[in-house]
């Protein structure tokens, strides 16, 4: 199991605390220091069953600078979104947890994190 975190994020710290309490084995990836590639993002999106705009933190200042609120959310624009996430990892929703069985969740709630533990 791997968890993408920003250590300053309270949701990330909560997810780590829960994983520790459940004695789950995991690897931490500080995705701001070790940004995912576009290929890794495509893999995670497939695991999540989501589109890149679904995991984009559009409230970040860089999203405003890029004008992302006006970007189309369609198949033709998908690669543009993925590239923006790879180039600006602060835009990626967190924490993202990928399990060894191929599943993944955005672990912003206790229920989401626990769904990977059962």
N, C-alpha and C positions, 0 to 999 in steps of 0.2 A: 504494500500500500504506500502511496506517495501523497503528500499533502502540500499544495502550493500555498504559501503563506506570506503575509506581510506582518512581521512581528509587532508592528504598531497597531494592528487591527484587533479589536476586542473579540470579534467573531472568530478570528483565527486562534486567538489564545483560548477561547472557550472550547473550540473543536479539539485543540491539542490536549487540554485538560481532560476532556471526555475520553479521548483515545488512550491517554495515560491511565485514567481510572479503570478503563476496561482492559488494560494491559494488551492493547493492540500493537502489533508490530507495524512500524511505519518509517518512512524516510521523509525528512523535511526538505522542501525546496523553497528557498527564498527567491521567489520568481522575479523580484525587482532586481536582485543581484545576478541571477541566472535566468534570464528571460527565455521563455519557450520559443522554439522555432515555429515557422508557419506550419511545418509538418506535424509538430507536437500539438499545436493548437487544433489542427484538423482532426487529429486522433481524439483529443479530448472532447471536441464538439460532437464527434460521432458517438463516443461513449455516453455523453450526456443526452444525446438526441436533441440538441439545441443548435440554433444558428448563432453566428458571431455577435450579432446585435443583442441577442438574449443574455450574453455574459459581459456586455460592455457597460462600464461605469460611466454613463453619459453625463453625470454631474461633475466629473473631474474637469479642471480648467483646460487641460490639453484637448479634451473632447470639444469644448467650446472653440478653442483656437483652430481646430481642424474643421469646424462647422458640421460635426457629425449629426446634429439633430436634423439636418437637411439631407443627409445621405439616404438614398433609396435603400429599402430593406427588401432586396430581391436577389434572385440567383445571379444576375449579371453584376451586382455590386458586392457579392459575397467575398471575393478575394481581396477587395479593397479593405473591407472590414477586418479580415484576418491579418492582413499586412499591418494595419494600424495597431492591432493588439500586439503583434510581434515587435513592432517598432516602439511602442509606448506601453509597456506592460502594466503601468499604473492603471490602465483602462480595464484590466481584467478583473472581473468579479472574484471575490475570495471568501473563504478558502475553497479551493477545488481539491477534492480527494478522489484519487483513482485507485481502484482495488485491483488485486491480482487476477480476479475473475473476469476483468474487462469492463466492469461497471464503473460508474463515476457519479459523484454528486457535487453540487455546490453546497458546502456544509455550513450554511448560515443559521441552521436551526439544529437543536439537539436531535430531533426526529430524523433529519436528513443524514446526520453523521451516524446515528444508530442503524439506519437502513443498510449500511455497509457492514455492520458488525454481526448481523444475523445470518 
